[in-house]
């Protein structure tokens, strides 16, 4: 796989419960007549979300895991249109919007967009795109958006766990803490990084994902 694979991926808002089976979704011109770009699987919702490029269009399919049923299928000419609908479907299906159930809310939360490669599962996420550098010390966002449990993503095959939190909780003088562990060995982290900027957080996460792709863990 190309070393620059992570930088080419389209960042996506994604919620709890989704496993990335395949991710080649990027904005580069597609030369193939037909190809699968993205497969997300949610066992709790018994659903797959697929993005397929065919006949010069992007197609989203919401498919049942347990039976031969397509819940929904849409087509788009532009990737910007695709991404808007894709993020809505990720949230809608992930929060229960299948089989005539309504999602928790129609509005997709302002989670930080992530570039997650194949093999990883989002165990939980409350990580917002709220930039701590822009907040006043008395802003209520410190109470709600900056705690120790912001993000946990696991790679079951390689027994990796990626954890992100803000330490100390709710403290404007604190920082993001990124920790990567293997085999549940919290005493010997493979990566342990602190940063205060949202852009740096995204950069560090991309770096960890890239190293995993290169089998460096």
N, C-alpha and C positions, 0 to 999 in steps of 0.2 A: 504494500500500500504506500502511496506517495507520502513523503514526510510532511508535506504541506497540507495534508488532508483536513486537519482540524481548522486551519485558517480559512479554507474554502467553504466549509459548511455554513448553512444558514442557521443562525441562532434562533431558538424557538422557546416560547413560554410553554412549560410542560408541568403537569401536576402529578400528585402522588399516584403510584400504582402502574405507571407506564414503563415497560421494558423496551429498549431500543434493539430491535432485531436486525435492522439494516438502516444505514444512514449514508446516502450519497446525495443528499439534497443540497445543491448549491446553485449559484446564479450563472454558472458557465453555460455556454451554448451547448446543447445536446446534439450530438451527431448521429446517435442511434435512432432507428425508426421506432423502437419500443424498448423501454427499460423501466425497471422498478427503482425508485429513488429513495423511498422511505417505508419502513414497516415498523409500526408500534404495536405492542401487544399488551393488553390489560386483562389478566386472568380473573380479577374480581368482577369485572364487567363482561367477561366472556366475549371480548371484542378485539378485532384488529382494525387499525387504521393504515391504509396503504395509499401511497402516492405513486402514480404510474405516469410516465410520459409516453404518449402515443398519438400519432397523427397530428403532430405539432401542437398538442394540447396537454395540459396537466390534468390528471384525473385523481380525485379523492374517492376512496371506497371505504365505507364502514361495514365490516364483515363480522358475522357471528363466528366465534371460535368452535362452538359445539354443534352447529347445524348449518346446513347449506342455505344461508340466507344473507342477502345484502340489505343492510338497513338503509343505506343512503349512498348515492353516487352523484358527484358534481364534476363539471369540467370547466377549465379556465385557460384563457389564452396567455395571461401574464402571470409571472411568478408572484408579483405583489398581491394579486387577487387570491392566488392559491394560499399564500401564507396567512392572510387574514382569516380565511375560512378554515384553514387547517388548525390554527390556534383555537378558534372557537370550538371546533369539533373535539380537539384534545381535551378541552375543559368540559364541554358538554357531556361527552361520553364518560369521561373520567369521574365526573361528579354525579353520574346516575341517569343521564338523559338518553336512555334506551327503553324500548318496549313501552312507549307512551309515558315514561317517567320524565319529569321536567328536571333540568339541571338545577343546581343550587342557586345559581343566578345566571342570567344571560351575559353579564359582563365578565370578561376574562380578567382575573386578578392581575395586578401590576407586578407579577413575578419577574425576576431577572431572566432575560433570554440566555439560554445556554446552548453550547455546541456539544451535544452528547453523542459519542460514537457508539457503534454496535456493541452489545454485550453488557451494557449498564442498565440498572433499574432504579427509578426514582422512588425511594422508600418514603420520604416525606420532603416537602418544601414549603417554606414560608418566606424564602429569600426574596425580598422586594428589590425593585430597581431604584429605590430611594437612595440618593447619593448623600452619604454622611457629611461630605465636604460642604454641602449647601445648607445644612440645617443649623438653626440657632440652638443654643444649649438648652433652652426651655421648650423646644418643640415636642409635641406629644408623640411624634414618630419614634423618638428614642424609647418610649415605653412599649410600643407595639411592634416595631420593625427590627429591633436590635436586641436579640436574646441569644442564648447559647444553642438553641435548636433551630437553625435556619435551613439547613440542607443536609440530607444524607442520601448518598447514591452508592449502590453496591454493585460489584461485579461478581456474581455467584461462581462462575467458572474458575476465576483466579483468586477467589476468596479475598477480594479487596473491598474496603469500606472507606468512602470519602466523606468526611464530615466537615461542615462549616458552621461556625457560630460567631457571635460577637461577645468579646470579653473585655472588661466586666459587663454584664447585662445592663443595657440602658444607659451606659456611661459614655458621654460625648468624648471623653479622653481615651476611650478604649480602641479596639481594633478588631478586624476580622481575624479569626483563627481558622486555618485550613490544616486538616490532619488526614493523612492517608495511612491506613493500617492494613495488615495482612494477617489472616488466620486469627482474628480477634485479639491480636497482641498489642494492646494499647500502650504497653511500656516501651515498645520499640517501633516507633512510627517510621514509615518509609519516607514520608514527607511531613514537615511541620513548618508552616509559613504564617507570618503575621503581616497584615497590610491594612491601611486605612482608606484607600481609594477604591471605588467600585470598578474602575477600569483595570486596576492592578489585580483585583480579585478575579475578574474574568480572564485576565492574562495567565494567572497562576493556575486556574482550573484547566484552561486550554493546554498548558504545559504538561500537567499531570496526565490528561487524556492522551496527549501525543506520546508520552513515554510509555503508557500502557499499550498503545497501538504497536509500538516498536518492541514490545515484550521486555521492557526494562525493569519490570517489577516481578 
